[in-house]
Amino acid sequence: MSEASKLLETVQTGYTFKGEHVKIGRAMFNGEVVPDADVFLPLKTLNRHGLIAGATGTGKTKTLQMISECLSDNSIPVLLMDIKGDLSGIAAAGAANDKINARYQQLGMEYKPAAYPVDLMTLSNEKGIRMRATVTEFGPVLLSKILGLNDVQGGLVALIFKYCDDNQMPLLDLKDFIKVLQYIGDEGKQEIEKTYGKISTTSTGTILRKVVELQQQGADRFFGERSFDVEDLMRISSDGRGMIHVLRVTDMQDRPKLFSTFMLQLLAELYATCPEEGDLDKPKLVMFIDEAHLIFNEASQALLQQLETVIKLIRSKGIGIFFCTQNPQDIPAAILSQLGLKVQHALRAFTAADRKTIKQAAENFPMTDFYKTDELLTQLGIGEALVTLLNEKGIPTPLVHTMLCAPRSRMDVLTDAEIDQLVASSKLAAKYAKEIDSDSAHEILTRKLEAAAAAAPQAEEKPAAGNGGRTTREPSFFDNPVVKQVGRTAASVITRSLLGALGLTGRSRRR
């Protein structure tokens, strides 16, 4: 039996599944496509998360787009993090050309262009559905980790949340949090220390600087109302396909702290909101995080631990997470070990460090008798990748050099006019378009301070009318003539007694 025949048998055995599955490509051997060696993706194991990696220009984004189309066709909602701004075209049908037709002929398939149901979303002022969250939804623990606070400072943040909860003061946006922080360190310090203990002025100043740093990255646009309901990510379109939500974060590359803040909050909200599902026949939602290194590069150790915990546990909620990045080493080892599907596009070896990285990447894949993995990683063509995944029993499938299917939607961006039309037709755009500024901690404390200032006794007396502009006041007990006379007599007696005790009589004083 030839090596190609052995590979065909291995692929057909390893990539045959009982449940629902989708075809993502066909196996290759010695640079040629092997007929009938189809590579399938089982929907049941997509909540085991995944990785799409490869050097710039090798086809990572198109692979992400193609898999998203397959999920949508099978009624699975998708959330795409569009960092580079080149995923909006999934809302429009693609166009056939000679290269695409030749590829699909080798794959034994027919190319059928298709547009997909898409909602555009944004964290900033770009066109799309505004995504926001309140400070309360973050909670003291997550907010402290995002701000990079120590235990003492984190305890102070927990005190702020407790105080606001006890006094019915909602924490909705960052100006609410800042107002309370300033209040407990100044006007309200004595009042709060009686109930909640001592407050360090140094800690309040440090926390304030951390919040200002977050504001400098545009966090004010993200914190507030209306808060985004994660259930809106799990909608099915009128034709039965899963909605694809494209979050346009092209302006987040220079604001990685805000991006990582949003991602962690979204994952935490999904985990807290979604019920336990166990192993479903297909996931409820799949998220693709493009340029994933932006999250990990700026994340503190505490933040990474929180993310690792969510990644491990959110699988049972029926949610899959796929990271897309240039190098597998961009993903922390603890998280990389949790990723069941691996689609590895070509890597480039220009330096000794690059060759070392490629060798490490090759060691992350199952052993194979058909390929020299470390050499093949530098020889993969555009739209080709090494693929391995978990089968329905949770066992890794054989490593396969795969020619991947091309997306059926447009492999380019939408025009401004198309974006305007897409946003105008969205059912969610109107729901989240209006920014709400509810009565919250900032307004409540402002009124409290103003009322206290108005009620405080005035240091200056008011001038009385008809009295020549002279000031006057209400008569007191000591203004009574009898009281005045008793006071003068008592003062005289006390003075003489003191002088006598000192040996100073009236005569000696005159001398």
Solvent accessible surface area in square Angstrom, and as a share of the most:
residue,aa,sasa,rsa
1,M,158,0.70
2,S,65,0.42
3,E,80,0.36
4,A,39,0.30
5,S,48,0.31
6,K,87,0.37
7,L,1,0.01
8,L,48,0.24
9,E,93,0.42
10,T,42,0.25
11,V,0,0.00
12,Q,85,0.38
13,T,105,0.61
14,G,15,0.15
15,Y,3,0.01
16,T,101,0.59
17,F,15,0.06
18,K,198,0.84
19,G,33,0.31
20,E,87,0.39
21,H,74,0.33
22,V,16,0.09
23,K,38,0.16
24,I,0,0.00
25,G,0,0.00
26,R,25,0.09
27,A,0,0.00
28,M,6,0.03
29,F,32,0.13
30,N,129,0.66
31,G,50,0.48
32,E,117,0.53
33,V,23,0.13
34,V,12,0.07
35,P,93,0.58
36,D,88,0.46
37,A,0,0.00
38,D,29,0.15
39,V,0,0.00
40,F,53,0.22
41,L,1,0.01
42,P,0,0.00
43,L,0,0.00
44,K,61,0.26
45,T,13,0.07
46,L,3,0.02
47,N,4,0.02
48,R,55,0.20
49,H,5,0.02
50,G,0,0.00
51,L,6,0.03
52,I,0,0.00
53,A,0,0.00
54,G,0,0.00
55,A,15,0.12
56,T,103,0.60
57,G,56,0.54
58,T,1,0.01
59,G,15,0.14
60,K,15,0.06
61,T,13,0.08
62,K,59,0.25
63,T,4,0.02
64,L,1,0.00
65,Q,1,0.00
66,M,5,0.02
67,I,0,0.00
68,S,0,0.00
69,E,5,0.02
70,C,22,0.13
71,L,1,0.00
72,S,0,0.00
73,D,64,0.33
74,N,34,0.18
75,S,43,0.27
76,I,1,0.00
77,P,5,0.03
78,V,0,0.00
79,L,0,0.00
80,L,0,0.00
81,M,0,0.00
82,D,1,0.01
83,I,0,0.00
84,K,91,0.39
85,G,22,0.21
86,D,38,0.20
87,L,1,0.00
88,S,4,0.03
89,G,1,0.01
90,I,0,0.00
91,A,19,0.15
92,A,15,0.12
93,A,51,0.40
94,G,13,0.12
95,A,78,0.61
96,A,57,0.44
97,N,75,0.39
98,D,122,0.63
99,K,172,0.73
100,I,10,0.05
101,N,74,0.38
102,A,53,0.41
103,R,48,0.18
104,Y,7,0.03
105,Q,147,0.65
106,Q,85,0.38
107,L,0,0.00
108,G,55,0.53
109,M,70,0.31
110,E,128,0.57
111,Y,21,0.08
112,K,115,0.49
113,P,64,0.40
114,A,22,0.17
115,A,41,0.32
116,Y,8,0.03
117,P,24,0.15
118,V,9,0.05
119,D,6,0.03
120,L,4,0.02
121,M,0,0.00
122,T,0,0.00
123,L,2,0.01
124,S,4,0.02
125,N,112,0.58
126,E,47,0.21
127,K,95,0.40
128,G,16,0.15
129,I,2,0.01
130,R,35,0.13
131,M,2,0.01
132,R,8,0.03
133,A,3,0.02
134,T,9,0.05
135,V,0,0.00
136,T,76,0.44
137,E,68,0.30
138,F,9,0.04
139,G,16,0.15
140,P,42,0.26
141,V,98,0.56
142,L,10,0.05
143,L,2,0.01
144,S,13,0.08
145,K,54,0.23
146,I,4,0.02
147,L,2,0.01
148,G,40,0.39
149,L,26,0.13
150,N,83,0.43
151,D,133,0.69
152,V,106,0.61
153,Q,24,0.11
154,G,16,0.15
155,G,42,0.40
156,L,13,0.07
157,V,0,0.00
158,A,44,0.34
159,L,25,0.12
160,I,0,0.00
161,F,26,0.11
162,K,108,0.46
163,Y,6,0.02
164,C,5,0.03
165,D,104,0.54
166,D,62,0.32
167,N,67,0.34
168,Q,140,0.62
169,M,8,0.04
170,P,56,0.35
171,L,4,0.02
172,L,25,0.12
173,D,25,0.13
174,L,2,0.01
175,K,71,0.30
176,D,0,0.00
177,F,1,0.00
178,I,26,0.13
179,K,42,0.18
180,V,0,0.00
181,L,2,0.01
182,Q,90,0.40
183,Y,10,0.04
184,I,0,0.00
185,G,23,0.23
186,D,97,0.50
187,E,104,0.47
188,G,1,0.01
189,K,54,0.23
190,Q,146,0.65
191,E,76,0.34
192,I,1,0.01
193,E,36,0.16
194,K,178,0.75
195,T,102,0.59
196,Y,59,0.23
197,G,34,0.32
198,K,179,0.76
199,I,10,0.05
200,S,51,0.33
201,T,85,0.49
202,T,107,0.62
203,S,10,0.07
204,T,11,0.06
205,G,24,0.23
206,T,23,0.13
207,I,0,0.00
208,L,50,0.25
209,R,157,0.57
210,K,63,0.27
211,V,1,0.01
212,V,62,0.36
213,E,83,0.37
214,L,1,0.00
215,Q,45,0.20
216,Q,142,0.63
217,Q,34,0.15
218,G,11,0.11
219,A,0,0.00
220,D,71,0.37
221,R,76,0.28
222,F,2,0.01
223,F,5,0.02
224,G,7,0.07
225,E,41,0.18
226,R,104,0.38
227,S,28,0.18
228,F,17,0.07
229,D,64,0.33
230,V,5,0.03
231,E,85,0.38
232,D,18,0.09
233,L,0,0.00
234,M,34,0.15
235,R,53,0.19
236,I,83,0.42
237,S,20,0.13
238,S,124,0.80
239,D,87,0.45
240,G,33,0.32
241,R,59,0.22
242,G,0,0.00
243,M,19,0.08
244,I,0,0.00
245,H,0,0.00
246,V,0,0.00
247,L,0,0.00
248,R,42,0.15
249,V,0,0.00
250,T,50,0.29
251,D,46,0.24
252,M,0,0.00
253,Q,97,0.43
254,D,115,0.60
255,R,33,0.12
256,P,22,0.14
257,K,39,0.17
258,L,1,0.01
259,F,0,0.00
260,S,3,0.02
261,T,0,0.00
262,F,3,0.01
263,M,1,0.00
264,L,5,0.02
265,Q,12,0.05
266,L,4,0.02
267,L,1,0.00
268,A,25,0.19
269,E,41,0.18
270,L,0,0.00
271,Y,71,0.27
272,A,86,0.66
273,T,58,0.34
274,C,2,0.01
275,P,80,0.50
276,E,112,0.50
277,E,61,0.27
278,G,34,0.33
279,D,75,0.39
280,L,50,0.25
281,D,104,0.54
282,K,60,0.26
283,P,8,0.05
284,K,51,0.22
285,L,0,0.00
286,V,0,0.00
287,M,0,0.00
288,F,1,0.01
289,I,1,0.00
290,D,0,0.00
291,E,19,0.09
292,A,0,0.00
293,H,43,0.19
294,L,22,0.11
295,I,6,0.03
296,F,15,0.06
297,N,104,0.54
298,E,90,0.40
299,A,17,0.13
300,S,44,0.29
301,Q,121,0.54
302,A,40,0.31
303,L,12,0.06
304,L,33,0.16
305,Q,101,0.45
306,Q,43,0.19
307,L,6,0.03
308,E,40,0.18
309,T,67,0.39
310,V,9,0.05
311,I,1,0.00
312,K,91,0.38
313,L,82,0.41
314,I,0,0.00
315,R,80,0.29
316,S,26,0.17
317,K,18,0.08
318,G,1,0.01
319,I,0,0.00
320,G,0,0.00
321,I,0,0.00
322,F,1,0.01
323,F,1,0.00
324,C,1,0.00
325,T,1,0.00
326,Q,75,0.33
327,N,38,0.19
328,P,4,0.03
329,Q,83,0.37
330,D,45,0.23
331,I,4,0.02
332,P,40,0.25
333,A,83,0.65
334,A,43,0.34
335,I,1,0.01
336,L,21,0.10
337,S,88,0.57
338,Q,65,0.29
339,L,6,0.03
340,G,12,0.11
341,L,7,0.03
342,K,31,0.13
343,V,2,0.01
344,Q,3,0.01
345,H,0,0.00
346,A,0,0.00
347,L,10,0.05
348,R,98,0.36
349,A,42,0.33
350,F,163,0.68
351,T,71,0.41
352,A,69,0.54
353,A,69,0.54
354,D,42,0.22
355,R,141,0.51
356,K,132,0.56
357,T,28,0.16
358,I,9,0.05
359,K,125,0.53
360,Q,75,0.33
361,A,1,0.01
362,A,16,0.13
363,E,123,0.55
364,N,63,0.32
365,F,17,0.07
366,P,45,0.28
367,M,188,0.84
368,T,31,0.18
369,D,141,0.73
370,F,41,0.17
371,Y,25,0.10
372,K,143,0.61
373,T,18,0.11
374,D,65,0.34
375,E,88,0.40
376,L,25,0.13
377,L,0,0.00
378,T,51,0.30
379,Q,125,0.56
380,L,7,0.03
381,G,29,0.28
382,I,124,0.63
383,G,14,0.13
384,E,26,0.12
385,A,0,0.00
386,L,0,0.00
387,V,0,0.00
388,T,7,0.04
389,L,2,0.01
390,L,36,0.18
391,N,34,0.17
392,E,51,0.23
393,K,174,0.74
394,G,36,0.34
395,I,97,0.49
396,P,80,0.50
397,T,4,0.02
398,P,44,0.28
399,L,3,0.02
400,V,0,0.00
401,H,9,0.04
402,T,0,0.00
403,M,18,0.08
404,L,5,0.02
405,C,10,0.06
406,A,13,0.10
407,P,2,0.01
408,R,61,0.22
409,S,1,0.00
410,R,65,0.24
411,M,74,0.33
412,D,83,0.43
413,V,63,0.36
414,L,14,0.07
415,T,77,0.45
416,D,103,0.53
417,A,76,0.59
418,E,53,0.24
419,I,12,0.06
420,D,66,0.34
421,Q,132,0.59
422,L,36,0.18
423,V,31,0.18
424,A,89,0.69
425,S,79,0.51
426,S,19,0.12
427,K,171,0.72
428,L,11,0.05
429,A,17,0.13
430,A,88,0.68
431,K,80,0.34
432,Y,1,0.00
433,A,68,0.53
434,K,153,0.65
435,E,115,0.51
436,I,63,0.32
437,D,98,0.51
438,S,40,0.26
439,D,79,0.41
440,S,1,0.01
441,A,0,0.00
442,H,56,0.25
443,E,41,0.19
444,I,45,0.23
445,L,0,0.00
446,T,40,0.23
447,R,125,0.46
448,K,86,0.37
449,L,44,0.22
450,E,109,0.49
451,A,63,0.49
452,A,63,0.48
453,A,69,0.54
454,A,84,0.65
455,A,88,0.68
456,A,50,0.39
457,P,130,0.82
458,Q,127,0.57
459,A,109,0.85
460,E,145,0.65
461,E,92,0.41
462,K,156,0.66
463,P,95,0.60
464,A,28,0.21
465,A,109,0.84
466,G,90,0.86
467,N,44,0.22
468,G,72,0.69
469,G,58,0.56
470,R,156,0.57
471,T,77,0.45
472,T,69,0.40
473,R,150,0.55
474,E,144,0.65
475,P,112,0.70
476,S,56,0.36
477,F,141,0.59
478,F,146,0.61
479,D,51,0.27
480,N,72,0.37
481,P,103,0.65
482,V,105,0.60
483,V,37,0.22
484,K,96,0.41
485,Q,96,0.43
486,V,95,0.55
487,G,40,0.39
488,R,145,0.53
489,T,72,0.42
490,A,46,0.36
491,A,55,0.43
492,S,47,0.30
493,V,74,0.42
494,I,105,0.53
495,T,71,0.41
496,R,150,0.55
497,S,70,0.45
498,L,110,0.55
499,L,35,0.18
500,G,49,0.47
501,A,89,0.69
502,L,131,0.65
503,G,55,0.53
504,L,79,0.39
505,T,84,0.49
506,G,26,0.25
507,R,159,0.58
508,S,41,0.27
509,R,145,0.53
510,R,188,0.69
511,R,214,0.78
